[in-house]
Amino acid sequence: MRMVMVVLFGVTALCSAGDLTHTELKKQMQVMAGAPGPFAAHENFPKDYFLISKNIPFYVGLTLHHPSSELLKLTDEQLTRIQEIRARVMPVVVTSAIKIKKMEIALADKIVHGAKAEVLLSDVEEIARLKTALTMEHLRCIEAVRAVLTQQQEKILLSYAAEKPH
């Protein structure tokens, strides 16, 4: 419980700091996430821990951090509201992703030590439940950001969403 509170406090402080660059924010989250699991060549934390980690846009990042985000011409009020959404959602996302990651690493350890599939079923189901809940949080976040944008801004966002940031 103490570890969860420390992570929540750290993530809340981190996500509330509007002056961090996207790169600095990612580095800080990687520190909180710890090393990748033993079978993960690389990790995209926290995105790797969503049930659907690709193919759904990440509106907060697309509005605040994407190189083309200036095309949105967000007002100061819109920027503030999106930063508030980030500050509210990111602690939940990071805390959940850390929990899922630990469960996946524990599952991998059980596999390495010979556990049978049937014995692992409840662990797999719990990981799936947590990933589903995390993805639903992502969908609610999209709705919240969408409510801040105009229809034209969302159209612009979706036009550059598939671009790889430089």
N, C-alpha and C positions, 0 to 999 in steps of 0.2 A: 504494500500500500504506500509506503514511504517513497519508493522508487517512482510509482505512478504520479504522486504529488510533485516530486522533483521534476519529472519530465513535463508534466502539465504546466508548471510554473515556468520552466525554461522555454517551452514552445510558445506559451502565451506571451512572454516577454519578447521573444524573438520575432513573432509574427506581428506584434504591436509596433515594433520598431520600423517605421516607414522609411527610414533612411538607408536600410540595407539594400545592396544590389541583389539581383537574382542569384548571381554567382556566390555571393557571401551567404545568402540565405540557404542555398543548397549545401554549401560546405558545413554550415552549422548543423543542418539537419542530418548530414552524414555522420557528424561527430556523435549526435544523440542516438543515431541508429546503430552505431557500432559497426564492426567488420561484417562483410557479407558472410553468408553461411558457407560451410565447407564445400558445397557443390555449386555455388553461384560464382560464375566467372566474373561477373560484374553485377552491380545492383543500381537500379534507379529508384531510390527511396524518396517518398513513400509510394510512388505510383505502382511499383511491382506488387504491392499487397492489396490492390483493389481486385474484386472479382473480374472486372473488365478493365484491364490496365491500358489498353490501347483502343482505338476506335470510338472513344467518347472524348469530346474536347474538354480541356481544363480551362474554363472561362476566366478564373482569377488570373492565372498565368498569362493567358492570351490578352487580357486587358491591361495588366500591369507590367509584364516583363517581355513580351514578344517585340522584336525589333520593329515590326510594322504597327504596333499598337498606337503610335502617334496619329495614324490615319483615322482613329476613332474620334479624335478631338474631344476627349472626355472633359467635362467641366470639373471644377474643383470639388463641387458637391458630389458628383459621380465618383471621382477618385476616392474621396473620403468614405463614401458608402461601401465601395468595393474593398477598401482597406479594412473597414470594420467587419465585413463578411469574412475576409481572410483571417483576421484576428480571432473571430469566433469559431471558424471551421477548422483551421490548421491544428490547434491543440488536440481536437478530437481525432483528426486524421492521423497525426503523427503518433499519438498514444495508441490508437488502434493498430496502426501498422507495426509498431514495435512489438505489441502483444502477438500479432499474427506471425511476425518474423521469428520470435522466440518459439512459438508453437511449431512452426515449420522446421526449425533447426532441431528441436526436441524430437520431432517425428523422424527426421533424417537419422538422428542418433539411434532411435529404436530400430529403424530399418537396418542400419549397419550392424546392429547387434542381434539381428536375426528375427525380429518380430514378424509375425504372420499378418497377412492383409486383414483378416477378420478381427484381429486384436486392435488394429489401427483404425478401424472404421469410425469409432466415436471421435477420435482425434481429427480425422479427415472431415467428418461432418461438422465439428465445432469450428475448424478453420474455414470451411465453406460458409457457415452461418456468419462468422465475423467478417469475412470478405464481402458477403452480400450486404450486411449492415453498413460497411464502409462505402460500398458502391452507392447505396441509397443516400448516404450523407453527401456523396459527390453529386448525385442528381439533384438533391435539394439545394446544394451550392450553386449549381448551374441555374436553377430556377431563380434563386436570389439575385444573382448577377444579371440574369436576363431581365428581371424586373427593374433594374437600374438603367439599362441601356434602352435607347430608342430602337425602333425596328431597323432603321437605316444603319445604326452602329452595329447591331447584331449581324446584319447582312455583310458589312465590311469585315467584321471579326471572322465570320465563317469563310470569307473569301481568302483570308491569309492563314487560317487555322492549320491547314495541312503543310504550310511552308516550314522548312527546317530553319530554326533561328541560326544566324551566322555567328 
